[in-house]
Amino acid sequence: MGNLNSGILNTVLQLDQAFWETYTYLWQNSIGRSPFQAPHILQSHIAVCDSESTGNTITCFQYYRDGALLAAALFKLKNGIYTFLSDAKTDANFFVLHRQCSQDDIRQIFRQFLQVVKRNNEALMLNHQPTWASYMDIFEEAGKASGLYWQNIPYSVCPVTKDLPPGALFDRINGIREFRYQVNRLKSQENAIFEAFTDDTELVEWVDEFCQAHIERWAHTPTPSAYRDPTRQQFLKQYLQAWNADHVLVRFSIKVPRGRVGFAIGLLEENSLIFHATTFHPDFKKFSPGKALIHFIAEWMAGQNIRLLDFGDGDEQYKYSVAEQERRLNRIFISHPLNFSFILKAKTIKIVRDNPKIYDFYRDTIKRLIRRIKA
């Protein structure tokens, strides 16, 4: 996946300090400024890949014009298939495009990206593709005209609130008795305080408490917590430190005298807050810590003039107590039209996703079994 000016393959060793300075400037001036493509989190993913020695090769697509970097995307190659590097910890994977790119610029970027794919006979499985991205129609058009195998199938959804004026979301949530009740009950019965951290205050201790609560929350379920593995706890600390370095992390928590018992990891993206991950201590289940946190988060958002709450990847039922609509995530398969094994895999996945009964069996039985084996 080469630099289009030189055709040179960019591996990890070539992603030096000069590259990251250039990439950081691009990301800071990009459409959307996705936290999942922020420079420090991508560098953290590279470090994790390296520490796990998983055989991944990291590569970077770059598009320059007149010496300026206008577009970039980092991928990892494993078993002959490229996926986004950010797949490891993401809700949506974006191409990073400069916000001054015109429609013609974007069209040229994706044409050349697909030419590189075709020239090098590569196969890509692009997960978590946001259908709402401003460039997606152009990417789809370029893919279908490229002469490559192109398959775009539904993947998941991100439940979101409506894009309301600042403060309107809190007014709506505050008007729901159940949310106010749980907040008041935690304060009156448990002397709870609500926290919002936008810096690294007590970050290591906060992550330790998050992981312990997560472990206890899922201990007696078919899907025990992955954070029982100390390595996974360390990775989470690295990820949160990386997001904090890019000033996109907000940590929300409920603290009682015995310690923190409710947690939410929030990520900033333009005029929205992404509700990326949450957990609570099972001893406090009766207080509905998730609802109490959502009430507090909406109040915090009002003070920051943030308009939209994005609950991230997944259709968990609790999200719809507030979310009023969905944004669709797709999975895009791209390869040479004669890459039969890859195409067979893509078609099989499409058949499963197109058949609700088969997909439900896969999600509720097979996928859960795989998670239990891994855990």
Summary of the structure (lengths in Angstrom):
residues: 375
radius of gyration: 21.4
end to end distance: 33.8
largest distance: 66.0
contacts: 1177
relative contact order: 0.14
helix: 48%
strand: 26%
